[in-house]
Amino acid sequence: MGNLPKERVRENFPFDCSGIDFIGPFWIKSKQRKSSLYKTYVSIFVCFVTKAVHFELVSDLTTQIFIASLKRFIARRGRPSLKFSDIGKTFTGANAELKRLYKLVINPDPELAGFLVDENIKWKFLPPRAPNFGGLWEAGVKSFKFHFKREAGNSRFTYEEFLTIMTQIERILNSRPLTHLSTDIDDLSVLTPAHFLIGIPITSISEPNIIHIETNRLNIYQRLTKIVQSIWKRWSNSYLSNLQQRSKWKFEKDNARVDDLVLIKEDNLAVNKWLMGRLIEVFPGKDNRIRVVTIKTQHGVVKRPISKICILPMRE
């Protein structure tokens, strides 16, 4: 494996170097009855260094609206010095109007080009048919796009309702564990993208699990909560599966060790909650590969098969 590009390892503030991706369209309605629907899109900004994400609603595909979304991003996250985006076929997608948005970025008109020059923002593009160049758009973010579109794509929301869902999903992505925070074996705290943005982990409001309740029995606020919980359940499972990569038989991975910090796969966890633990005992099989482990968590000691844990990167 080659070295990471300098933009990925250079110390800098969040989003100074970032990538941009898009998802959509979604349908937005007004609060008035029998009102017409209009399309909206979500811009996904991904920080190259911290892997933090930031979402912006793009209600139009004009230059002015796109510049406005960049201004909102700059106002909240600071002015970036470098932006990357893909121009490959998979990024452009099949939607004709979304293609117009990418063409606007690839071949900016004088107004957009002038804005980028005035703000001293450089824009670079990945070569076509080179998905390995866009490795930062990790599987976790891509799977979120799939689940977000699957859960919310056919629903009709007002602007406030959609914005509520969007920001909660942003919170979920910025809460994902990256690595350990301390070498203390009694410390189960982990580093998340949120630490680089606000200095502490992002907390969520405790709410009952309503995924299995019929939608027609819920009020509008509960429906939004159900959508967020459904996306969290699907995405967190796929994210943990991506962390636990299965390599070919000829490439062996290191065995789990005592004191390793792990994520435990558990069903029905509340939104934004990750079950962390520290390995206190391991049980190898006849082939000397670890098959079962004993884990110390905040709630006690549990025993799990190796397939139900994900070891966070922490070894030197």
N, C-alpha and C positions, 0 to 999 in steps of 0.2 A: 504494500500500500504506500502511495506517495505521501509527501508532506502536505499538510493542510495549507491552503492559501493564506497569505499574510493577513488578509482581512479577518480571518477567523481566529487568529491567535494574538493579534495586536491589542494591547490594553487600550480601552477607550470607553466612553460613556455609552449606555444602551442606545441602539438604533443609529449610531453614527454611520455604520455601514449596515445596510439592511436590504433584504429582498422583498419583492412585492408580488403577490399572487391575487387572483380574483375568483369569486364564486358567485353564481347566479344564473338566470334571474330569479328573483322572488317577487311575489305580488303583494303590494301594499294597498290598503283601502283607507278611506277617510271615515270619520265617525258618523257621518250622515248615512241614512238608510238609502239603499238603492244607488249608492255612489259608484262611480266607475273605478276600476282598478288601474294601477300603474306599476311599472316594473322598477325594481331597485336591485343593486348589486352590492357585494361586500368586498372591499379591498382588504387584503390580509398582508400586513407588514411583519416581516420576520427579522429579528436582530441576528446578525451574523455571529456575534460573540456570545451572547447570553441565551439565545434561542427563545427570547421573549417574543410575544406576538401582540399586535395591536390591530383592531378592526375599525374600519370607517365605512359608513353607508355612502354609496354613490347612487343618487337618484336619477341621474341623467348621464348621457355619454358625450356631453359637450365639453369643450376645452375649459370653460369657466367653472363647471361643476367639478371637473377633475382637479383643477388648480385649487378649488376651495377645499377638497378633501385633503390635498397635500398641506394646505395651510393649517387645517385643524390638527393634522398629525404633527406638524412642526410646533404648533402652539402647546401641545401636551407632552411631546416626547423630545423636543429639541430639533434643531436643524441637522439633518444628516449630511455628510460630505460625499457619500457614495451610495448609489442604489443599483441593485441588480434585478433583472427580470428575464424571464424566459421568452423566447420567440418560437419555441418548438411547436409542433402540431398538437401535442397533448395539452400544452398550456393554452393555446388559442381556443380549442374547443370547437364544437359544432354550431354554437349559437351565432347567428350573423351579427347581431348587435354587439355581442361581446367581442367579436373580431374587430369591430370598429374602434372599441376602446383600446385594444392592443395596437392597432395601427396608429392611433393618436399618440401612444407612448413611443412607438418605434420611429415614426416620422412626425415629430411634433410640429405644429404650426408655429408661426412667429410669436404668438402670445405665450404659448407654453414654453417654447425655447427661451424666450426672454426671461420668463420667471425662473427657469432653472439656472440661467447664467447669473441673474441678479442675486439668487440665493446661494450661488457657488456650489450647486449640486451636480455631481457627475453621474451620468446614467450609463451603465454597461449592460450588454445583453449576452446571454449564454448562446453558444453556437447551436444551430438546429440539430436535432437528433443526437443530442449529447446529454442524456439524463444524469450521467454521473457528475456533470458539472454543477447540477442543481441539487447536490446531496443535502444541502441545508433544508430544503423543503422535505423534511424527514417524513417517514411513513406515518408518524403520529399526527402531523398536520394534515396530510393527505387523507388519512382515514377519517379525521374530523370533518373534512369537506364532504366526504361521502355520506357520513351519518347525519350531518347538518341538513344536507339537501334531501336526504331520505325522510327525515322526521318533519322538517318544516317546509319542504319545497312545495307541497300541494295545499298548504294552509293559507288562509287569508288573514293578515294582521293589520292593525293600525300601525302608524309610525312608532308610537310609544311602545306598543307590544313587541314589535320586532326588535326595537332597540334594546328592550329589556332582555330578550333572549340572547341577542348578539353579545352584549356586555357580560352576561353570565357565562357564556361559552368562552369568551376571552379570559375570564377569571379561571375557568377550569384548566385551560391550556397553560396558563402561567403558574399553576399550582403543581405541575407535574414534577416529580423528583428527578434531579440530575445526578447528584452524588452526595456523599456524606458531608456534614458540617464540622464534625469533631472526631478525633481519634479515640475519645473516651468511650469505652465499651458500654457504659451505662447511658450514653447519650444517643437517642434515636432520631434526633433532628436531622433534616436533610436540606440541601441547597436546592432552591427552586428559581425559575426565572423571576418570580415576584421579588425575591431578595434584592435583585439588581434595580428594580423599579421603585419599591417603597421601603426596602430595608428589612422587611419582616414577611413571614408567610401570609398569603391572603386567606382570610377566614370567610366562612359562609354562614348564613342564617340556618339554624336547625329547623328542618321542616319534615313532616311525616312523609313516608314513601307512599305515593299515590299512583304509581305506574300501572297497577292492576285494576284501578277503578275506571269504570266506563266514562268516556269523555263527556257524554251527555248529562252526567250527574255532577259535573264540576262547573264552577263559575270561571270567568275568564282568567282570573289570576291563577287559579289552580290548574287550568289548562296549560298556561305558560310554564308553570312549575313542572307539570308532567312531561312536557316536551324536553325541558332541560334535564330532568332526571333520566329520561329515555336516552338522550344523547350521551349523558355521562356514563350510563351503564354500558352502552355499545362501545363508546370510544375508549373508556378505561380498560375494558377487556382486551381490545385490539392493541392498545398501547403496551400493556403488560406482555402480550404475546410477541410484540415486536422487540421488546427488551430481551426476551428469552429466545434468542436466535438459535436455530438448529442447524449446525454446520454438517458438512458431509462427513462420512465415516472416517475418511483419511485425515481429518483435521480434528484433533482432540482439544477440548477446552480444559482449563484448569478445574480441578475439583473444588467443590464448596469447602470452605474452611471455617473452623470455629472463630467467632468474633466478626464474621462477615455481616455487613448490614444488608438486609434483604427487604424487598417488597413482597407481601403475601397476597396471593390471589384469593379474594373472598367475594362471594355474591352478596348483593343487597347492601353494599356500603353506601352511606349517605354521600350526596354530592360534595366533591372537593375533599373527601376523606380517603387517605391512603393508609393501609395497615402496614406499619413498619415493624421490624423485629431484628434481633441479633441472634446469630446461630450460637448455641451453647453446646451442642453435641451433634455429631454426624455419624451415620451408619452406612458403611460401604457394603457393596454386594460382593459376590465371588470374584468379579473382575476388578475389584478394588475401586470401582466407581461409586460415588456417593448416590444412594437411592432414597434415603429417608433422613430427615433432619429434625432436631428439636430446636424450637425458636422461643426466645424470651421476648414478649411484647409488653406493652403498657398494661395490658389486662390479664397477664399471666403467661404461663408456659404452654405451648401447643406443639404437636408433632405433625409434620406434613411431608408428603412425598416431594422429591426434588422438582417435579413438574409443576408444583403449585407455588414456587418461589422464583423471584428474579433478583439476582445479585447486583447491587448497584456498583458502578465502577469506582473503586477506591484503592486498589492495590498499586504499589509503586512499580 
